[in-house]
Amino acid sequence: MRVAQDAYGHSICGYFNGRQAYEVIEQSDGLIHPSEVTPKLYFAKFEDWPEVERKANGYARGRVLDVGCGTGRVALYLQDQKKLEV
């Protein structure tokens, strides 16, 4: 993939650098629509995460693999809580 093709990466980077950014979803059936999730969530503090995500993190123990982690906020949170083996 060329850098110009990385829409997800551009969205995350743009938000991080103070620009307004959106996620756009392209489904396998060809439907394209804006996501309800904005890159702001990827940088949110734990208190601002959706309730289901906060609750799920309470079950994490031992070794955790954060696949497709975006900005890595879940892994970083668990590491800070000393729930991850590093």
KOLGU-4560 file (N, C-alpha, C; in nm, 3 decimals, padded with zeros to 5 digits):
<recs>
<n_xx: 00.084 n_yy: -00.118 n_zz: 00.000 ca_xx: 00.000 ca_yy: 00.000 ca_zz: 00.000 c_xx: 00.089 c_yy: 00.124 c_zz: 00.000 mol: A seq: 1 type: MET>
<n_xx: 00.057 n_yy: 00.215 n_zz: -00.087 ca_xx: 00.129 ca_yy: 00.342 ca_zz: -00.089 c_xx: 00.073 c_yy: 00.434 c_zz: 00.019 mol: A seq: 2 type: ARG>
<n_xx: 00.156 n_yy: 00.527 n_zz: 00.066 ca_xx: 00.115 ca_yy: 00.621 ca_zz: 00.171 c_xx: -00.013 c_yy: 00.694 c_zz: 00.131 mol: A seq: 3 type: VAL>
<n_xx: -00.026 n_yy: 00.730 n_zz: 00.006 ca_xx: -00.145 ca_yy: 00.803 ca_zz: -00.040 c_xx: -00.272 c_yy: 00.720 c_zz: -00.029 mol: A seq: 4 type: ALA>
<n_xx: -00.259 n_yy: 00.588 n_zz: -00.020 ca_xx: -00.375 ca_yy: 00.500 ca_zz: -00.012 c_xx: -00.419 c_yy: 00.471 c_zz: 00.132 mol: A seq: 5 type: GLN>
<n_xx: -00.346 n_yy: 00.517 n_zz: 00.230 ca_xx: -00.374 ca_yy: 00.486 ca_zz: 00.370 c_xx: -00.470 c_yy: 00.588 c_zz: 00.430 mol: A seq: 6 type: ASP>
<n_xx: -00.597 n_yy: 00.577 n_zz: 00.398 ca_xx: -00.697 ca_yy: 00.672 ca_zz: 00.447 c_xx: -00.707 c_yy: 00.668 c_zz: 00.600 mol: A seq: 7 type: ALA>
<n_xx: -00.701 n_yy: 00.548 n_zz: 00.657 ca_xx: -00.709 ca_yy: 00.533 ca_zz: 00.803 c_xx: -00.591 c_yy: 00.606 c_zz: 00.870 mol: A seq: 8 type: TYR>
<n_xx: -00.472 n_yy: 00.581 n_zz: 00.819 ca_xx: -00.354 ca_yy: 00.646 ca_zz: 00.875 c_xx: -00.359 c_yy: 00.797 c_zz: 00.862 mol: A seq: 9 type: GLY>
<n_xx: -00.409 n_yy: 00.846 n_zz: 00.749 ca_xx: -00.421 ca_yy: 00.990 ca_zz: 00.730 c_xx: -00.523 c_yy: 01.050 c_zz: 00.827 mol: A seq: 10 type: HIS>
<n_xx: -00.630 n_yy: 00.978 n_zz: 00.853 ca_xx: -00.731 ca_yy: 01.025 ca_zz: 00.946 c_xx: -00.675 c_yy: 01.038 c_zz: 01.088 mol: A seq: 11 type: SER>
<n_xx: -00.606 n_yy: 00.934 n_zz: 01.133 ca_xx: -00.546 ca_yy: 00.935 ca_zz: 01.267 c_xx: -00.441 c_yy: 01.046 c_zz: 01.277 mol: A seq: 12 type: ILE>
<n_xx: -00.354 n_yy: 01.053 n_zz: 01.180 ca_xx: -00.247 ca_yy: 01.154 ca_zz: 01.180 c_xx: -00.305 c_yy: 01.295 c_zz: 01.174 mol: A seq: 13 type: CYS>
<n_xx: -00.405 n_yy: 01.315 n_zz: 01.090 ca_xx: -00.468 ca_yy: 01.446 ca_zz: 01.079 c_xx: -00.527 c_yy: 01.491 c_zz: 01.211 mol: A seq: 14 type: GLY>
<n_xx: -00.601 n_yy: 01.402 n_zz: 01.278 ca_xx: -00.660 ca_yy: 01.437 ca_zz: 01.407 c_xx: -00.551 c_yy: 01.469 c_zz: 01.508 mol: A seq: 15 type: TYR>
<n_xx: -00.447 n_yy: 01.385 n_zz: 01.513 ca_xx: -00.336 ca_yy: 01.404 ca_zz: 01.606 c_xx: -00.270 c_yy: 01.540 c_zz: 01.585 mol: A seq: 16 type: PHE>
<n_xx: -00.265 n_yy: 01.586 n_zz: 01.461 ca_xx: -00.202 ca_yy: 01.714 ca_zz: 01.429 c_xx: -00.300 c_yy: 01.831 c_zz: 01.432 mol: A seq: 17 type: ASN>
<n_xx: -00.418 n_yy: 01.810 n_zz: 01.492 ca_xx: -00.510 ca_yy: 01.920 ca_zz: 01.516 c_xx: -00.609 c_yy: 01.949 c_zz: 01.404 mol: A seq: 18 type: GLY>
<n_xx: -00.617 n_yy: 01.862 n_zz: 01.305 ca_xx: -00.712 ca_yy: 01.885 ca_zz: 01.196 c_xx: -00.840 c_yy: 01.806 c_zz: 01.221 mol: A seq: 19 type: ARG>
<n_xx: -00.948 n_yy: 01.852 n_zz: 01.165 ca_xx: -01.074 ca_yy: 01.779 ca_zz: 01.174 c_xx: -01.062 c_yy: 01.654 c_zz: 01.088 mol: A seq: 20 type: GLN>
<n_xx: -01.102 n_yy: 01.541 n_zz: 01.143 ca_xx: -01.086 ca_yy: 01.415 ca_zz: 01.070 c_xx: -01.207 c_yy: 01.325 c_zz: 01.090 mol: A seq: 21 type: ALA>
<n_xx: -01.233 n_yy: 01.244 n_zz: 00.993 ca_xx: -01.345 ca_yy: 01.150 ca_zz: 00.997 c_xx: -01.300 c_yy: 01.014 c_zz: 00.949 mol: A seq: 22 type: TYR>
<n_xx: -01.373 n_yy: 00.912 n_zz: 00.991 ca_xx: -01.353 ca_yy: 00.778 ca_zz: 00.937 c_xx: -01.462 c_yy: 00.752 c_zz: 00.836 mol: A seq: 23 type: GLU>
<n_xx: -01.426 n_yy: 00.694 n_zz: 00.726 ca_xx: -01.524 ca_yy: 00.656 ca_zz: 00.624 c_xx: -01.516 c_yy: 00.505 c_zz: 00.609 mol: A seq: 24 type: VAL>
<n_xx: -01.631 n_yy: 00.440 n_zz: 00.610 ca_xx: -01.637 ca_yy: 00.295 ca_zz: 00.599 c_xx: -01.680 c_yy: 00.257 c_zz: 00.458 mol: A seq: 25 type: ILE>
<n_xx: -01.604 n_yy: 00.166 n_zz: 00.397 ca_xx: -01.643 ca_yy: 00.110 ca_zz: 00.268 c_xx: -01.668 c_yy: -00.038 c_zz: 00.289 mol: A seq: 26 type: GLU>
<n_xx: -01.792 n_yy: -00.079 n_zz: 00.274 ca_xx: -01.831 ca_yy: -00.217 ca_zz: 00.296 c_xx: -01.803 c_yy: -00.302 c_zz: 00.173 mol: A seq: 27 type: GLN>
<n_xx: -01.798 n_yy: -00.432 n_zz: 00.192 ca_xx: -01.769 ca_yy: -00.523 ca_zz: 00.080 c_xx: -01.877 c_yy: -00.518 c_zz: -00.028 mol: A seq: 28 type: SER>
<n_xx: -01.998 n_yy: -00.472 n_zz: 00.007 ca_xx: -02.105 ca_yy: -00.461 ca_zz: -00.094 c_xx: -02.099 c_yy: -00.329 c_zz: -00.169 mol: A seq: 29 type: ASP>
<n_xx: -01.995 n_yy: -00.247 n_zz: -00.141 ca_xx: -01.977 ca_yy: -00.122 ca_zz: -00.212 c_xx: -02.036 c_yy: 00.000 c_zz: -00.144 mol: A seq: 30 type: GLY>
<n_xx: -02.114 n_yy: -00.020 n_zz: -00.036 ca_xx: -02.173 ca_yy: 00.093 ca_zz: 00.037 c_xx: -02.062 c_yy: 00.169 c_zz: 00.109 mol: A seq: 31 type: LEU>
<n_xx: -02.061 n_yy: 00.300 n_zz: 00.092 ca_xx: -01.964 ca_yy: 00.387 ca_zz: 00.157 c_xx: -02.040 c_yy: 00.486 c_zz: 00.243 mol: A seq: 32 type: ILE>
<n_xx: -01.999 n_yy: 00.497 n_zz: 00.371 ca_xx: -02.068 ca_yy: 00.591 ca_zz: 00.461 c_xx: -01.972 c_yy: 00.635 c_zz: 00.572 mol: A seq: 33 type: HIS>
<n_xx: -02.001 n_yy: 00.753 n_zz: 00.632 ca_xx: -01.916 ca_yy: 00.799 ca_zz: 00.743 c_xx: -01.942 c_yy: 00.715 c_zz: 00.867 mol: A seq: 34 type: PRO>
<n_xx: -01.840 n_yy: 00.692 n_zz: 00.944 ca_xx: -01.852 ca_yy: 00.617 ca_zz: 01.068 c_xx: -01.902 c_yy: 00.710 c_zz: 01.179 mol: A seq: 35 type: SER>
<n_xx: -01.967 n_yy: 00.651 n_zz: 01.278 ca_xx: -02.007 ca_yy: 00.728 ca_zz: 01.396 c_xx: -01.886 c_yy: 00.753 c_zz: 01.485 mol: A seq: 36 type: GLU>
<n_xx: -01.783 n_yy: 00.673 n_zz: 01.468 ca_xx: -01.660 ca_yy: 00.687 ca_zz: 01.546 c_xx: -01.569 c_yy: 00.786 c_zz: 01.476 mol: A seq: 37 type: VAL>
<n_xx: -01.516 n_yy: 00.880 n_zz: 01.552 ca_xx: -01.417 ca_yy: 00.973 ca_zz: 01.496 c_xx: -01.281 c_yy: 00.939 c_zz: 01.557 mol: A seq: 38 type: THR>
<n_xx: -01.174 n_yy: 00.983 n_zz: 01.496 ca_xx: -01.041 ca_yy: 00.956 ca_zz: 01.551 c_xx: -01.023 c_yy: 01.006 c_zz: 01.694 mol: A seq: 39 type: PRO>
<n_xx: -01.109 n_yy: 01.096 n_zz: 01.739 ca_xx: -01.101 ca_yy: 01.146 ca_zz: 01.877 c_xx: -01.104 c_yy: 01.030 c_zz: 01.977 mol: A seq: 40 type: LYS>
<n_xx: -01.184 n_yy: 00.926 n_zz: 01.949 ca_xx: -01.195 ca_yy: 00.812 ca_zz: 02.039 c_xx: -01.061 c_yy: 00.741 c_zz: 02.056 mol: A seq: 41 type: LEU>
<n_xx: -00.978 n_yy: 00.738 n_zz: 01.953 ca_xx: -00.850 ca_yy: 00.668 ca_zz: 01.961 c_xx: -00.753 c_yy: 00.735 c_zz: 02.058 mol: A seq: 42 type: TYR>
<n_xx: -00.778 n_yy: 00.860 n_zz: 02.091 ca_xx: -00.691 ca_yy: 00.933 ca_zz: 02.183 c_xx: -00.760 c_yy: 00.965 c_zz: 02.315 mol: A seq: 43 type: PHE>
<n_xx: -00.881 n_yy: 00.910 n_zz: 02.335 ca_xx: -00.960 ca_yy: 00.942 ca_zz: 02.454 c_xx: -00.900 c_yy: 00.883 c_zz: 02.580 mol: A seq: 44 type: ALA>
<n_xx: -00.923 n_yy: 00.951 n_zz: 02.691 ca_xx: -00.886 ca_yy: 00.899 ca_zz: 02.822 c_xx: -00.981 c_yy: 00.785 c_zz: 02.858 mol: A seq: 45 type: LYS>
<n_xx: -00.938 n_yy: 00.697 n_zz: 02.945 ca_xx: -01.017 ca_yy: 00.580 ca_zz: 02.982 c_xx: -01.159 c_yy: 00.619 c_zz: 03.024 mol: A seq: 46 type: PHE>
<n_xx: -01.173 n_yy: 00.726 n_zz: 03.097 ca_xx: -01.304 ca_yy: 00.771 ca_zz: 03.145 c_xx: -01.399 c_yy: 00.805 c_zz: 03.031 mol: A seq: 47 type: GLU>
<n_xx: -01.345 n_yy: 00.838 n_zz: 02.915 ca_xx: -01.427 ca_yy: 00.877 ca_zz: 02.800 c_xx: -01.451 c_yy: 00.762 c_zz: 02.703 mol: A seq: 48 type: ASP>
<n_xx: -01.400 n_yy: 00.644 n_zz: 02.732 ca_xx: -01.424 ca_yy: 00.528 ca_zz: 02.646 c_xx: -01.568 c_yy: 00.483 c_zz: 02.661 mol: A seq: 49 type: TRP>
<n_xx: -01.622 n_yy: 00.417 n_zz: 02.561 ca_xx: -01.756 ca_yy: 00.359 ca_zz: 02.576 c_xx: -01.759 c_yy: 00.262 c_zz: 02.694 mol: A seq: 50 type: PRO>
<n_xx: -01.872 n_yy: 00.256 n_zz: 02.762 ca_xx: -01.884 ca_yy: 00.173 ca_zz: 02.882 c_xx: -01.845 c_yy: 00.027 c_zz: 02.857 mol: A seq: 51 type: GLU>
<n_xx: -01.886 n_yy: -00.027 n_zz: 02.745 ca_xx: -01.855 ca_yy: -00.168 ca_zz: 02.716 c_xx: -01.704 c_yy: -00.191 c_zz: 02.707 mol: A seq: 52 type: VAL>
<n_xx: -01.629 n_yy: -00.095 n_zz: 02.656 ca_xx: -01.484 ca_yy: -00.108 ca_zz: 02.648 c_xx: -01.420 c_yy: -00.098 c_zz: 02.786 mol: A seq: 53 type: GLU>
<n_xx: -01.470 n_yy: -00.006 n_zz: 02.868 ca_xx: -01.416 ca_yy: 00.007 ca_zz: 03.004 c_xx: -01.439 c_yy: -00.123 c_zz: 03.081 mol: A seq: 54 type: ARG>
<n_xx: -01.559 n_yy: -00.178 n_zz: 03.068 ca_xx: -01.593 ca_yy: -00.301 ca_zz: 03.139 c_xx: -01.507 c_yy: -00.418 c_zz: 03.090 mol: A seq: 55 type: LYS>
<n_xx: -01.490 n_yy: -00.430 n_zz: 02.960 ca_xx: -01.412 ca_yy: -00.540 ca_zz: 02.903 c_xx: -01.267 c_yy: -00.538 c_zz: 02.953 mol: A seq: 56 type: ALA>
<n_xx: -01.212 n_yy: -00.420 n_zz: 02.974 ca_xx: -01.073 ca_yy: -00.410 ca_zz: 03.020 c_xx: -01.055 c_yy: -00.466 c_zz: 03.160 mol: A seq: 57 type: ASN>
<n_xx: -01.163 n_yy: -00.475 n_zz: 03.236 ca_xx: -01.156 ca_yy: -00.533 ca_zz: 03.369 c_xx: -01.127 c_yy: -00.682 c_zz: 03.368 mol: A seq: 58 type: GLY>
<n_xx: -01.147 n_yy: -00.747 n_zz: 03.253 ca_xx: -01.123 ca_yy: -00.890 ca_zz: 03.241 c_xx: -00.983 c_yy: -00.924 c_zz: 03.191 mol: A seq: 59 type: TYR>
<n_xx: -00.907 n_yy: -00.827 n_zz: 03.151 ca_xx: -00.774 ca_yy: -00.851 ca_zz: 03.094 c_xx: -00.675 c_yy: -00.888 c_zz: 03.204 mol: A seq: 60 type: ALA>
<n_xx: -00.604 n_yy: -00.998 n_zz: 03.182 ca_xx: -00.501 ca_yy: -01.045 ca_zz: 03.275 c_xx: -00.388 c_yy: -01.109 c_zz: 03.196 mol: A seq: 61 type: ARG>
<n_xx: -00.269 n_yy: -01.108 n_zz: 03.254 ca_xx: -00.157 ca_yy: -01.179 ca_zz: 03.194 c_xx: -00.113 c_yy: -01.120 c_zz: 03.063 mol: A seq: 62 type: GLY>
<n_xx: -00.092 n_yy: -01.205 n_zz: 02.966 ca_xx: -00.047 ca_yy: -01.160 ca_zz: 02.834 c_xx: -00.168 c_yy: -01.118 c_zz: 02.751 mol: A seq: 63 type: ARG>
<n_xx: -00.157 n_yy: -01.003 n_zz: 02.688 ca_xx: -00.265 ca_yy: -00.950 ca_zz: 02.606 c_xx: -00.206 c_yy: -00.910 c_zz: 02.471 mol: A seq: 64 type: VAL>
<n_xx: -00.273 n_yy: -00.950 n_zz: 02.365 ca_xx: -00.233 ca_yy: -00.910 ca_zz: 02.231 c_xx: -00.339 c_yy: -00.815 c_zz: 02.179 mol: A seq: 65 type: LEU>
<n_xx: -00.302 n_yy: -00.691 n_zz: 02.153 ca_xx: -00.393 ca_yy: -00.588 ca_zz: 02.104 c_xx: -00.377 c_yy: -00.582 c_zz: 01.952 mol: A seq: 66 type: ASP>
<n_xx: -00.456 n_yy: -00.659 n_zz: 01.880 ca_xx: -00.445 ca_yy: -00.668 ca_zz: 01.735 c_xx: -00.532 c_yy: -00.560 c_zz: 01.671 mol: A seq: 67 type: VAL>
<n_xx: -00.477 n_yy: -00.493 n_zz: 01.570 ca_xx: -00.554 ca_yy: -00.388 ca_zz: 01.504 c_xx: -00.579 c_yy: -00.274 c_zz: 01.601 mol: A seq: 68 type: GLY>
<n_xx: -00.476 n_yy: -00.236 n_zz: 01.673 ca_xx: -00.493 ca_yy: -00.150 ca_zz: 01.790 c_xx: -00.505 c_yy: -00.001 c_zz: 01.761 mol: A seq: 69 type: CYS>
<n_xx: -00.500 n_yy: 00.041 n_zz: 01.635 ca_xx: -00.512 ca_yy: 00.185 ca_zz: 01.610 c_xx: -00.397 c_yy: 00.259 c_zz: 01.673 mol: A seq: 70 type: GLY>
<n_xx: -00.424 n_yy: 00.338 n_zz: 01.774 ca_xx: -00.320 ca_yy: 00.415 ca_zz: 01.842 c_xx: -00.260 c_yy: 00.341 c_zz: 01.960 mol: A seq: 71 type: THR>
<n_xx: -00.312 n_yy: 00.222 n_zz: 01.991 ca_xx: -00.258 ca_yy: 00.142 ca_zz: 02.101 c_xx: -00.310 c_yy: 00.183 c_zz: 02.237 mol: A seq: 72 type: GLY>
<n_xx: -00.420 n_yy: 00.258 n_zz: 02.242 ca_xx: -00.467 ca_yy: 00.310 ca_zz: 02.371 c_xx: -00.505 c_yy: 00.200 c_zz: 02.470 mol: A seq: 73 type: ARG>
<n_xx: -00.559 n_yy: 00.088 n_zz: 02.422 ca_xx: -00.596 ca_yy: -00.020 ca_zz: 02.514 c_xx: -00.471 c_yy: -00.083 c_zz: 02.574 mol: A seq: 74 type: VAL>
<n_xx: -00.374 n_yy: -00.116 n_zz: 02.490 ca_xx: -00.250 ca_yy: -00.174 ca_zz: 02.540 c_xx: -00.179 c_yy: -00.078 c_zz: 02.636 mol: A seq: 75 type: ALA>
<n_xx: -00.176 n_yy: 00.049 n_zz: 02.602 ca_xx: -00.112 ca_yy: 00.147 ca_zz: 02.690 c_xx: -00.185 c_yy: 00.159 c_zz: 02.823 mol: A seq: 76 type: LEU>
<n_xx: -00.317 n_yy: 00.158 n_zz: 02.820 ca_xx: -00.395 ca_yy: 00.165 ca_zz: 02.944 c_xx: -00.365 c_yy: 00.043 c_zz: 03.032 mol: A seq: 77 type: TYR>
<n_xx: -00.371 n_yy: -00.076 n_zz: 02.973 ca_xx: -00.345 ca_yy: -00.198 ca_zz: 03.051 c_xx: -00.204 c_yy: -00.200 c_zz: 03.106 mol: A seq: 78 type: LEU>
<n_xx: -00.109 n_yy: -00.154 n_zz: 03.026 ca_xx: 00.028 ca_yy: -00.147 ca_zz: 03.073 c_xx: 00.039 c_yy: -00.054 c_zz: 03.194 mol: A seq: 79 type: GLN>
<n_xx: -00.026 n_yy: 00.063 n_zz: 03.186 ca_xx: -00.024 ca_yy: 00.158 ca_zz: 03.297 c_xx: -00.089 c_yy: 00.100 c_zz: 03.423 mol: A seq: 80 type: ASP>
<n_xx: -00.190 n_yy: 00.014 n_zz: 03.403 ca_xx: -00.258 ca_yy: -00.048 ca_zz: 03.516 c_xx: -00.184 c_yy: -00.171 c_zz: 03.567 mol: A seq: 81 type: GLN>
<n_xx: -00.072 n_yy: -00.203 n_zz: 03.504 ca_xx: 00.010 ca_yy: -00.319 ca_zz: 03.537 c_xx: -00.068 c_yy: -00.450 c_zz: 03.523 mol: A seq: 82 type: LYS>
<n_xx: -00.156 n_yy: -00.453 n_zz: 03.422 ca_xx: -00.232 ca_yy: -00.574 ca_zz: 03.394 c_xx: -00.170 c_yy: -00.652 c_zz: 03.278 mol: A seq: 83 type: LYS>
<n_xx: -00.066 n_yy: -00.596 n_zz: 03.219 ca_xx: 00.000 ca_yy: -00.662 ca_zz: 03.107 c_xx: 00.136 c_yy: -00.713 c_zz: 03.150 mol: A seq: 84 type: LEU>
<n_xx: 00.175 n_yy: -00.828 n_zz: 03.098 ca_xx: 00.313 ca_yy: -00.872 ca_zz: 03.112 c_xx: 00.390 c_yy: -00.805 c_zz: 03.001 mol: A seq: 85 type: GLU>
<n_xx: 00.495 n_yy: -00.736 n_zz: 03.034 ca_xx: 00.574 ca_yy: -00.665 ca_zz: 02.934 c_xx: 00.696 c_yy: -00.745 c_zz: 02.898 mol: A seq: 86 type: VAL>
</recs>
